[in-house]
Amino acid sequence: MVDACAAVARDPRSITLIAVTKTYPASDAATLVGLGLLDLGESRDQEAVAKAAELASLLRRSVEVPVPRWHFVGRLQSRKARSVARYAHSVHSVDRTELIEGLADAVGRLGRSPLEVFIQVSLDGDPNRGGAVIGGLGALADAVSQRQELRLRGVMAVAPLGGDPDEAFSRLAEASALVCSQHPDAVAISAGMSADLEQAVKHGSTHLRVGSALLGRRREVFG
Ligand SMILES: *Cc1c(COP(=O)(O)O)cnc(C)c1O
């Protein structure tokens, strides 16, 4: 990441590195937290619920208790909104109104601090991989900003399979500019995974979601 920043003259401090711990045990998450990596990501609610609880109990044993932030980065069914709102600091995969309302209602009922939200952009037009089409971003950004339970941070995308990440992230940067023109605080761009983090940094990523490059190869790959 430091090399990727140096290559395009960006300050690494302007980027949040999220360690995606899916498929790895809570003990690995505890190790990362011990190293000062406090932003952790998960892509499946069931796994995240269990890991967040286990990590909390592991950390309770340490003298100084750092508080990690869980970022939910995977596809999210609306019926899971309530569960995710219990442990997540932010959700990167918000792509429809129903989910916005579900998350906001859940945050309201829990009486917790506002949930940070990224609107996921579809860069390949494949609805099965999640994300909203560029033309729908304005309405979704407005819907998020109308709910005081949510805080609109910006946009997120996964580069299309087999496509050119350079081209994909340049389109994401345009989508980000579009959202920012109406919501000047929503400057964040969640982009870049192990295989394409350099291209993401080049195109302004503020939040990298890195799993295997930090933790080693996964045995199974989830979407
Ligand atoms: C798994 C996952 C990542 C991390 O992927 P790596 O290739 O292991 O870095 C990032 N973002 C999302 C949405 C993921 O599902």
The ligand as an SDF file (V2000), in Angstrom:
LIG
                    3D

 15 15  0  0  0  0  0  0  0  0999 V2000
  -13.3160  -10.8800   -0.0240 C   0  0  0  0  0  0  0  0  0  0  0  0
  -13.5450   -9.4580   -0.3370 C   0  0  0  0  0  0  0  0  0  0  0  0
  -12.4750   -8.5390   -0.3370 C   0  0  0  0  0  0  0  0  0  0  0  0
  -11.0300   -8.9500   -0.0720 C   0  0  0  0  0  0  0  0  0  0  0  0
  -10.5700   -9.7190   -1.1430 O   0  0  0  0  0  0  0  0  0  0  0  0
   -9.0330  -10.1680   -1.2850 P   0  0  0  0  0  0  0  0  0  0  0  0
   -8.9100  -10.5490   -2.6970 O   0  0  0  0  0  0  0  0  0  0  0  0
   -8.8340  -11.3050   -0.3580 O   0  0  0  0  0  0  0  0  0  0  0  0
   -8.1870   -9.0070   -0.9230 O   0  0  0  0  0  0  0  0  0  0  0  0
  -12.7740   -7.2190   -0.5920 C   0  0  0  0  0  0  0  0  0  0  0  0
  -14.0330   -6.8010   -0.8540 N   0  0  0  0  0  0  0  0  0  0  0  0
  -15.0740   -7.6380   -0.8770 C   0  0  0  0  0  0  0  0  0  0  0  0
  -16.4220   -7.1110   -1.1840 C   0  0  0  0  0  0  0  0  0  0  0  0
  -14.8650   -8.9900   -0.6290 C   0  0  0  0  0  0  0  0  0  0  0  0
  -15.9130   -9.8340   -0.6670 O   0  0  0  0  0  0  0  0  0  0  0  0
  1  2  1  0
  2  3  1  0
  2 14  2  0
  3  4  1  0
  3 10  2  0
  4  5  1  0
  5  6  1  0
  6  7  2  0
  6  8  1  0
  6  9  1  0
 10 11  1  0
 11 12  2  0
 12 13  1  0
 12 14  1  0
 14 15  1  0
M  END
$$$$
